């Protein structure tokens, strides 16, 4: 039996490595629900501290931080920059360079 969606989302968020990002929709699609971006947001909001999730590595599909300035934006950006992620002049992250793609686990 497959793990519930929430468990799959948490496992995927944990796998995003330092120096890479994923979008809410990207995580949802990888977890099996291409329309579940809001579920990813809810999980990040409610479980990031409890589960010690690398919440700062999850951004929106346009390559931008969704948190408003003054409400977490600066912290998220600082954490990403500390991991080597470079922002463009318009505060966008190059998804071609930094988007995380999981490797499939071998069946051996």
N, C-alpha and C positions, 0 to 999 in steps of 0.2 A: 504494500500500500504506500502510495506517495506521501511525503511529508506535507502537512498543511502549508498553504501559501505563505503564511507569516514566517514559518520556520525556514522555508526556502529563501525568502527575502533576507532574513537575518544572516543566514549562512553566506549568501552572495555578498552582502555588504562587508562582512568580515574578510572576504577574500580579496577585496580591492586593495592592491599593494600601495605602499608609499610611492609617491611620484606619479600616480595614475588617478583618474577620476571616472565616475560613471554617472549617467543621468538617472533620474527617478524612473523614467519610462524604460530605460535600458535594463535596469535591475528588475523591474516588473516583468518585462518580456522574457528575460533569461529565467525568471522564476516560473514562467508559464502563464502569465496573465498580461498580454500586451496592452491592456487598458487599465492596468492597476497602479499607475504612477501615484495616485492619491493614497493608496494603501502603503506604498513605500514611505511617503511623507508622514503618515500616521505612525508607522513603526519607528521611524527616526525620532519623531517627536516624543513618543512614549517610552521607547526602550534604549535610546542611545546611552544614557548614563548607566542604567541598570545592567545592560549587556556589554558596556564598554565598546560600543561600535565606532568605527572611524567615520563618523557622521560628516565630517568636513570634506570627505572625498566624493560626496554625492551632490551633484549640481543639476541645473536644468538642461534641457535638450538644446538650448542655444549656446551652451558653453559658459553660462553665467551663474553666479551665486544668486540664489533666490531670496536669501535673508535680506531684510532692509538694512540700510546703513544705520548704525546706532543700535541695532537689535541683533547682533551676531555676525553681520557681514564682515566687519574688520577682523574678528577672531578667525573666521573661516578662511579668509584670504591670507592672513598671516600664517596659519597652519599649512595651507597649500604651498605658499611660497617657501616656507621652511623645508618642504619636501622636494623643492626644485621645480615646481610648476611656475611657468612664466605667463603673465597676463599681458594681453595686447593693450594698446593705448585706450581702447574702449572697454577695458576690464573683462575681456572675453578670454577663455581658455581654448587653445587650439585642440579640438577634439580629434583631429587626425593624428596628432602627436601624442596626446595624453589619455585618450579614451582606453579604458581597460577592456580587454577581451579575455575571458577565462579560457584556459586550455582544457580540452576534454581529458578526463581521467582515463588512463589506459585500463583495459580490462584484463591485464595480465596478473 
